[in-house]
Every structure is written in structure tokens, then in C-alpha cells.
Amino acid sequence: MEKLRFMLIGCGRISKNHIAAAAANPEAMELCVVCDPVTERAEQKAAQLEGLTGKRPLVYADYQKALDEQEIDCCAIATESGYHAAIALACIRRGKHVLVEKPMALSTRDAEQMILEAREKGVTLGVCHQNRFNDPVQQLHRALEDGRFGKLVNGTARILWNRTMPYYEQAPWRGTWAQDGGTLMNQCIHNIDLLQWSLGGEPDTVFAMTGNFLRDIEAEDFGAVLIRFKNGAIGIVEGTACVYPKNLEETLSIFGETGAAVIGGLAVNRVETWNFASEAPQDKEVEALSGKDPHDVYGSGHNALYADYIRAVRTGEPPLVSGEEGVKGMKIILAAYQSQKTGLPVQYDAVDFATTDMENSDVRYQA
Ligand SMILES: NC(=O)c1ccc[n+]([C@@H]2O[C@H](COP(=O)([O-])OP(=O)(O)OC[C@H]3O[C@@H](n4cnc5c(N)ncnc54)[C@H](O)[C@@H]3O)[C@@H](O)[C@H]2O)c1
């Protein structure tokens, strides 16, 4: 079977995980083009991939030109979040499969448009929520699917990280309403996605208090969010970029009538609690999942995410994190922003909101 021909659009901080994923899936894909208007960055990535695979991809500054000149099946988008929707739609309209970094867009309308047009064109839309592929998270999901928790009661997503001003200054789009959002949208979205996935995937109501306490950015650096799910379960989010002096943990806890699981570590990678009324063969494997932290908080889930995405393109079945799935975490966060702005709980299904709707709403904390 011919390899799928990928183009990577955006060669910044996260692009190394896309390069590594390309190198990890050599039978199924070839990353033929790396693209960035800052061509030194694209050149660097080309060299990195060449070092790993022996083959150097072409470098382009303009992804539209690359689409005109090269045969591309799939576009992976890793630009500033504010550009995701426009670039994804341009690629979808040219009949390309699209794998987009999180958050897939910064407004519910854009995300819905991406999903609609991908469906109409018959192309595969995937979103990079790679933590769904962490081994402990996969085990947790199996336990949920097997009904081992009984009636679900609650779950908690705690993202206790530190992002200092040099992190924001290094890429000034971060923390802006037009290009990013705050810590909920940038850092916490992965764990919010896991929380919603674990608690049934159908949010009903969202209520939030957010604030900007310590960082000189437009958007929030702390957010507390309550999510009521349609099955009754309640999700609680505690997300911060302000933990002194460095990243502490990213933890997902799920509690039900007959089960309790806590997956912690630096990035939801270590089983800390695994208690169930009934034993299952998988429990023996769980001890092995209390392993080491990844070398950075991004982990190595992109490799498995790419493998799953390629399977989806080949079979026409949805990837694990399709557009329809990827939108949920983003939409919960936009509901949280709307709730912060209005002071009221928000009906998830009715959310029609964008990060830019937060412009001029002061989230700065004043004692
Ligand atoms: N999945 C994860 O764990 C994870 C981790 C970090 C970042 N991200 C997401 O990845 C995206 C990029 O984040 P980053 O930290 O790498 O940002 P970054 O600022 O380091 O890199 C973005 C790059 O995109 C390039 N770019 C902008 N417009 C372009 C265009 N039209 N064509 C090609 N390239 C273009 C920029 O020049 C820049 O080099 C963001 O959406 C972020 O939320 C995901």
C-alpha cells in the first residue's frame, strides 16, 4: 500500500512531536513537506527528520504553494491556534485530510464549519489530543466501557502547572484572546477532554470562575470549572499556569459507585489509585503503568495518535479523536468563558462563543 503523503504546516515548539511521529510510522506515511513562513524553522525540522529517517522533506514558506506544487494527502496543522480554522478549511476545500493541533479552533462556529465541510468533502478530520493514547488512560477507558465504575458520580481534572512570562514572551500569541485563550484553552484542554470523555461525553451545563492573577497576559491564568453531564455525573476542573515554582502535576480522577481511579504524574501518565469492586485481568497490568514521567509534558502520544489517524484515513472510519470528539473540550472551555463573562451557568448545547468574545472583559483579579 502506498504511503500517505503528509505536509506539516507550522514548525514551532510542538512540531518536534509531529516529526517524531512521522519517524515512528515509516511504513504508513511519509512527511514530504514541512512548511513555515519562518523558513529557518522549517529547515531545522527538515534536518531533524532527515537525521531520524535519512530522507529530507521539502521546505516551503507557503502551504498553499506547496498544495499547488506537491501531491499531498494529509495536512498536519501546528500553527498558532488562531490560524487553525482558516488553514484547516483551506486544506479541506482542496480535498485534503486534516490533522489539527488542539484546540481545533477558537470559536464554536469555526469548529462546526470544519466538521461540516470535512464531512461534505469526505475527508478525515482529526484533533491532537494525544493523551487519550497514554496507556493508563486507555486502561481507564476500558474499565469505563466495561461498566466497572457502576454509576458515575464525579471526576476531577487538575492541571497544576507553571508557565512563566518568558514562555509567553517567547511567542507573543500565547495568552491573547485572538490567537490562544488562557490556561484553560492552551494547557488544560487535554485533561478537560479526558474528563469529558471519561464522564460520558455529553456535557449539559457549565459554570466557571476564572481570573488573571499573576501573568501579564490578556486571558486567564487560573480557571475553576464545574461541568454537569447529561448522565448526572459532575466534573470539576482546577487549571492553573501559576504553580510556584514549576509544573507539579496533571491528574485525572474518576469516581463511581464501584470504582475509583486516579491517574497522575506530570501529564496523566501514572496510575495512582486503581480500586474496583470486581477484579479484571487488566488490573495486573496496572502496576506497570505507574511508571516514569515523560521527558516533557507533551509526552509521546503523537506517535500513537498518528497511527490511529492513518488507520482512520485508510479505512474511512473516524479516528479516536475526530472533529466531533475534538470539539467537545474546546466547547466546554468556551462555555466556561461565557460563564465567566455572564456570571451564569451555561447550557452546553446552546454555546455559540469565541475567545474573541472575551476581549474587553477584564479577568484580572482584584483583591
Ligand atoms: N498537543 C500538544 O500537547 C500541544 C503542545 C504545545 C502546543 N500545541 C498547539 O500547537 C500549536 C502550535 O504551538 P507551538 O507552541 O508549537 O507554537 P509556536 O509559536 O512555537 O509555533 C507556531 C509556528 O507556526 C508557524 N506558522 C504561522 N502561520 C503559518 C502558516 N500560514 N503556515 C505555516 N506555518 C505557520 C509560525 O511561524 C510558528 O513557527 C498551538 O495551537 C498549540 O496550542 C499542542
The ligand as an SDF file (V2000), in Angstrom:
LIG
                    3D

 44 48  0  0  0  0  0  0  0  0999 V2000
   -0.7050   18.6760   21.5750 N   0  0  0  0  0  0  0  0  0  0  0  0
    0.0370   19.3090   22.4620 C   0  0  0  0  0  0  0  0  0  0  0  0
    0.3750   18.8190   23.5280 O   0  0  0  0  0  0  0  0  0  0  0  0
    0.4950   20.7100   22.1500 C   0  0  0  0  0  0  0  0  0  0  0  0
    1.5900   21.2510   22.8410 C   0  0  0  0  0  0  0  0  0  0  0  0
    2.0050   22.5370   22.5040 C   0  0  0  0  0  0  0  0  0  0  0  0
    1.3280   23.2730   21.5490 C   0  0  0  0  0  0  0  0  0  0  0  0
    0.2280   22.7220   20.9480 N   0  0  0  0  0  0  0  0  0  0  0  0
   -0.5400   23.5020   19.9650 C   0  0  0  0  0  0  0  0  0  0  0  0
    0.2240   23.5630   18.7680 O   0  0  0  0  0  0  0  0  0  0  0  0
    0.0740   24.8380   18.1340 C   0  0  0  0  0  0  0  0  0  0  0  0
    1.4430   25.4620   17.9670 C   0  0  0  0  0  0  0  0  0  0  0  0
    2.0050   25.6970   19.2240 O   0  0  0  0  0  0  0  0  0  0  0  0
    3.5860   25.9750   19.3560 P   0  0  0  0  0  0  0  0  0  0  0  0
    3.8440   26.1180   20.8080 O   0  0  0  0  0  0  0  0  0  0  0  0
    4.3360   24.9890   18.5610 O   0  0  0  0  0  0  0  0  0  0  0  0
    3.6500   27.4200   18.6620 O   0  0  0  0  0  0  0  0  0  0  0  0
    4.8950   28.1710   18.0430 P   0  0  0  0  0  0  0  0  0  0  0  0
    4.6270   29.6250   18.1060 O   0  0  0  0  0  0  0  0  0  0  0  0
    6.1660   27.6560   18.6550 O   0  0  0  0  0  0  0  0  0  0  0  0
    4.8710   27.6800   16.5170 O   0  0  0  0  0  0  0  0  0  0  0  0
    3.8820   28.0320   15.5870 C   0  0  0  0  0  0  0  0  0  0  0  0
    4.5480   28.0640   14.2230 C   0  0  0  0  0  0  0  0  0  0  0  0
    3.5480   28.1760   13.1900 O   0  0  0  0  0  0  0  0  0  0  0  0
    4.1150   28.9900   12.1670 C   0  0  0  0  0  0  0  0  0  0  0  0
    3.0790   29.4850   11.2530 N   0  0  0  0  0  0  0  0  0  0  0  0
    2.2370   30.5370   11.4100 C   0  0  0  0  0  0  0  0  0  0  0  0
    1.4670   30.7060   10.3130 N   0  0  0  0  0  0  0  0  0  0  0  0
    1.8150   29.7220    9.4360 C   0  0  0  0  0  0  0  0  0  0  0  0
    1.3750   29.3710    8.1460 C   0  0  0  0  0  0  0  0  0  0  0  0
    0.4360   30.0470    7.4990 N   0  0  0  0  0  0  0  0  0  0  0  0
    1.9580   28.2930    7.5350 N   0  0  0  0  0  0  0  0  0  0  0  0
    2.9260   27.5930    8.1560 C   0  0  0  0  0  0  0  0  0  0  0  0
    3.3790   27.8920    9.4130 N   0  0  0  0  0  0  0  0  0  0  0  0
    2.8330   28.9330   10.0500 C   0  0  0  0  0  0  0  0  0  0  0  0
    4.8270   30.0820   12.9260 C   0  0  0  0  0  0  0  0  0  0  0  0
    5.7660   30.7730   12.1170 O   0  0  0  0  0  0  0  0  0  0  0  0
    5.4820   29.2660   14.0380 C   0  0  0  0  0  0  0  0  0  0  0  0
    6.7770   28.8150   13.6810 O   0  0  0  0  0  0  0  0  0  0  0  0
   -0.8720   25.6340   19.0210 C   0  0  0  0  0  0  0  0  0  0  0  0
   -2.1700   25.5330   18.5270 O   0  0  0  0  0  0  0  0  0  0  0  0
   -0.7770   24.9430   20.3770 C   0  0  0  0  0  0  0  0  0  0  0  0
   -1.9650   25.0610   21.1360 O   0  0  0  0  0  0  0  0  0  0  0  0
   -0.1750   21.4700   21.1980 C   0  0  0  0  0  0  0  0  0  0  0  0
  1  2  1  0
  2  3  2  0
  2  4  1  0
  4  5  1  0
  4 44  2  0
  5  6  2  0
  6  7  1  0
  7  8  2  0
  8  9  1  0
  8 44  1  0
  9 10  1  0
  9 42  1  0
 10 11  1  0
 11 12  1  0
 11 40  1  0
 12 13  1  0
 13 14  1  0
 14 15  2  0
 14 16  1  0
 14 17  1  0
 17 18  1  0
 18 19  2  0
 18 20  1  0
 18 21  1  0
 21 22  1  0
 22 23  1  0
 23 24  1  0
 23 38  1  0
 24 25  1  0
 25 26  1  0
 25 36  1  0
 26 27  1  0
 26 35  1  0
 27 28  2  0
 28 29  1  0
 29 30  1  0
 29 35  2  0
 30 31  1  0
 30 32  2  0
 32 33  1  0
 33 34  2  0
 34 35  1  0
 36 37  1  0
 36 38  1  0
 38 39  1  0
 40 41  1  0
 40 42  1  0
 42 43  1  0
M  CHG  2   8   1  16  -1
M  END
$$$$
